[in-house]
């Protein structure tokens, strides 16, 4: 995964970008991303269109360009809406349980399709993502088509990871929000002893009329 962020950076440079507070905003494959680097660590995110059951979803990529190893985890991501109400990221175990037990096959397919549209749209990033490795492992271990769909969706989830220098990972952060868009707010990420803050305009579905990338 050592080339993941280099590819992300190339994608950012290949499309018009503008400053969004201290972050840089760019668009790729119909999704609006923001990226910020502090102390050699780079955090990038976008809102994924639509909702999965009761969750709103962010897609995130973290790259460790520092000389130290850092542990990253879902609870590092806090979303605070403009009305001041904070929303903590749901724990992976709870999300996985919901996807396996309650999410329908269409939910799983929609989640995977939207996630892959974002991550694979960035200059052949496919071979360098944490999601791709998790997906391959899940599909290898299961034989049931129904479970394969749920497992592929579960592989999307951002999990606790120790990032060595030069390594990157990606995944989806889930927020229990009654299936509603997160709306405008601030995303605060605490990684590597640094605080990353993004002024977020809200869910991508609101920006693009609720249609997932490639639906036109």
C-alpha positions as CSV (number, residue, x, y, z in Angstrom):
1,X,0.0,0.0,0.0
2,X,3.1,2.3,-0.1
3,X,2.0,4.0,-3.3
4,X,-1.6,4.7,-2.2
5,X,-1.2,8.3,-1.3
6,X,1.1,9.1,-4.3
7,X,-1.8,8.0,-6.5
8,X,-4.3,10.0,-4.5
9,X,-2.1,13.1,-4.8
10,X,-1.8,12.6,-8.6
11,X,-5.6,12.4,-8.8
12,X,-5.9,15.6,-6.8
13,X,-3.4,17.3,-9.2
14,X,-5.3,16.1,-12.3
15,X,-8.5,18.0,-11.5
16,X,-9.1,21.7,-10.5
17,X,-8.6,22.1,-6.7
18,X,-9.3,25.0,-4.4
19,X,-8.5,25.8,-0.8
20,X,-11.3,24.9,1.7
21,X,-10.2,26.5,4.9
22,X,-6.8,24.9,5.5
23,X,-7.8,21.8,3.5
24,X,-7.6,21.3,-0.3
25,X,-10.8,20.3,-2.1
26,X,-10.9,18.4,-5.4
27,X,-13.3,16.4,-7.4
28,X,-12.8,12.8,-8.7
29,X,-15.4,10.7,-10.4
30,X,-18.3,12.9,-9.3
31,X,-17.2,12.9,-5.6
32,X,-15.9,16.0,-3.8
33,X,-12.9,15.2,-1.7
34,X,-11.0,17.2,0.9
35,X,-7.4,16.5,1.9
36,X,-5.1,17.9,4.6
37,X,-1.5,17.0,5.6
38,X,0.0,17.6,9.1
39,X,3.3,16.3,10.4
40,X,3.7,14.1,7.3
41,X,0.3,12.3,7.8
42,X,-2.4,13.0,5.1
43,X,-6.1,12.5,5.7
44,X,-8.6,12.6,2.8
45,X,-12.4,12.1,2.9
46,X,-15.6,12.4,1.0
47,X,-19.3,11.9,1.7
48,X,-20.7,8.8,0.0
49,X,-24.1,9.3,-1.7
50,X,-27.2,7.8,-0.1
51,X,-27.4,6.0,3.2
52,X,-27.0,2.4,4.4
53,X,-29.8,1.4,6.7
54,X,-29.6,4.0,9.6
55,X,-26.1,5.1,8.6
56,X,-24.5,8.1,6.8
57,X,-21.1,7.1,5.4
58,X,-17.8,8.9,4.8
59,X,-15.0,7.4,2.7
60,X,-11.5,8.1,4.1
61,X,-7.9,7.5,3.1
62,X,-5.0,8.0,5.5
63,X,-1.4,8.0,4.4
64,X,1.6,8.0,6.8
65,X,4.4,10.0,5.3
66,X,6.1,10.5,8.6
67,X,9.1,8.5,10.1
68,X,6.9,7.0,12.9
69,X,4.2,4.3,13.0
70,X,0.8,5.5,14.0
71,X,-2.4,3.7,14.9
72,X,-5.6,4.9,13.2
73,X,-9.1,3.9,14.2
74,X,-12.8,4.9,13.5
75,X,-13.2,6.7,16.9
76,X,-10.6,9.2,15.7
77,X,-13.3,10.7,13.4
78,X,-15.9,13.0,15.0
79,X,-18.5,14.9,13.0
80,X,-20.2,18.0,14.4
81,X,-23.1,19.4,12.6
82,X,-23.7,23.1,12.3
83,X,-26.4,22.9,14.9
84,X,-23.6,21.8,17.3
85,X,-24.7,18.2,17.8
86,X,-21.6,15.8,17.6
87,X,-21.9,12.4,16.0
88,X,-19.4,9.8,16.9
89,X,-18.4,7.1,14.5
90,X,-20.1,3.7,15.0
91,X,-17.8,0.8,16.0
92,X,-16.9,-1.6,13.2
93,X,-18.3,-4.6,15.1
94,X,-21.7,-3.1,15.4
95,X,-21.7,-2.0,11.8
96,X,-20.6,-5.4,10.6
97,X,-23.3,-7.1,12.6
98,X,-25.9,-4.9,11.1
99,X,-24.7,-5.5,7.6
100,X,-24.7,-9.2,8.0
101,X,-28.0,-9.5,9.9
102,X,-30.2,-6.7,8.7
103,X,-28.9,-5.1,5.5
104,X,-30.4,-6.5,2.3
105,X,-28.5,-7.5,-0.7
106,X,-29.4,-4.3,-2.5
107,X,-28.0,-2.3,0.5
108,X,-24.7,-4.2,0.3
109,X,-24.4,-3.8,-3.5
110,X,-25.2,-0.1,-3.3
111,X,-22.6,0.5,-0.6
112,X,-19.9,-1.4,-2.4
113,X,-20.7,0.3,-5.8
114,X,-20.5,3.8,-4.3
115,X,-17.4,3.0,-2.4
116,X,-15.5,1.5,-5.3
117,X,-16.6,4.4,-7.6
118,X,-14.7,6.7,-5.2
119,X,-11.6,4.6,-4.5
120,X,-11.1,3.1,-7.9
121,X,-11.7,6.3,-9.7
122,X,-8.4,7.6,-8.6
123,X,-5.8,6.6,-11.1
124,X,-5.8,2.8,-10.7
125,X,-5.7,2.9,-6.9
126,X,-7.4,-0.6,-6.9
127,X,-4.3,-2.6,-6.1
128,X,-3.1,-0.3,-3.3
129,X,-6.1,-0.1,-1.0
130,X,-6.9,-1.6,2.4
131,X,-10.4,-2.2,1.2
132,X,-9.2,-4.4,-1.7
133,X,-7.2,-6.6,0.6
134,X,-10.0,-7.0,3.0
135,X,-12.5,-7.8,0.2
136,X,-10.3,-10.4,-1.3
137,X,-9.9,-12.1,2.0
138,X,-13.6,-12.1,2.7
139,X,-14.5,-13.5,-0.7
140,X,-11.9,-16.2,-0.4
141,X,-13.3,-17.4,3.0
142,X,-17.0,-17.6,2.0
143,X,-19.0,-19.6,-0.5
144,X,-22.6,-18.4,0.0
145,X,-23.6,-15.6,-2.6
146,X,-25.7,-13.9,0.1
147,X,-22.9,-13.9,2.6
148,X,-20.4,-12.8,-0.1
149,X,-22.4,-9.7,-0.7
150,X,-22.6,-8.8,3.0
151,X,-18.9,-9.7,3.5
152,X,-17.9,-7.5,0.6
153,X,-19.9,-4.6,2.2
154,X,-18.3,-5.3,5.6
155,X,-14.8,-5.1,4.0
156,X,-15.6,-1.5,3.2
157,X,-15.5,-0.6,6.9
158,X,-12.6,1.4,8.2
159,X,-10.9,-0.7,10.9
160,X,-8.2,-0.1,13.5
161,X,-4.9,-0.2,11.7
162,X,-1.2,0.4,12.6
163,X,0.3,2.3,9.7
164,X,4.1,2.0,9.3
165,X,6.0,4.8,7.6
166,X,5.1,5.0,3.9
167,X,1.9,3.0,4.3
168,X,-1.7,3.9,3.6
169,X,-5.1,2.6,4.3
170,X,-8.7,3.4,3.5
171,X,-12.2,2.6,4.5
172,X,-15.7,3.8,5.3
173,X,-16.7,5.6,8.5
174,X,-20.3,5.0,9.6
175,X,-22.5,7.5,11.5
176,X,-25.8,6.4,13.0
177,X,-28.0,9.2,11.8
178,X,-31.4,7.6,11.2
179,X,-30.5,7.3,7.5
180,X,-30.4,11.0,7.0
181,X,-27.7,13.1,5.4
182,X,-25.1,14.4,7.8
183,X,-25.6,18.0,6.6
184,X,-23.1,20.8,6.8
185,X,-20.7,20.5,9.7
186,X,-17.1,20.0,10.8
187,X,-15.2,16.8,10.6
188,X,-12.5,16.5,13.3
189,X,-9.8,13.8,13.0
190,X,-7.2,13.2,15.7
191,X,-4.3,11.2,14.3
192,X,-0.6,11.1,14.9
193,X,-0.9,13.6,17.8
194,X,-2.4,16.2,15.3
195,X,-5.9,17.5,14.9
196,X,-7.3,17.7,11.4
197,X,-10.4,19.9,10.9
198,X,-12.5,20.0,7.7
199,X,-15.3,22.4,7.1
200,X,-17.7,20.1,5.3
201,X,-20.5,21.3,3.1
202,X,-22.6,18.1,3.8
203,X,-23.6,14.9,2.2
204,X,-22.6,14.4,-1.4
205,X,-26.2,13.3,-2.1
206,X,-27.3,16.8,-1.4
207,X,-24.7,18.3,-3.7
208,X,-25.5,15.9,-6.6
209,X,-29.2,15.6,-6.2
210,X,-29.0,12.3,-4.3
211,X,-27.7,10.3,-7.3
212,X,-24.7,8.1,-7.0
213,X,-21.7,8.5,-9.3
214,X,-22.3,7.1,-12.7
215,X,-26.1,7.0,-12.4
216,X,-26.7,9.5,-15.2
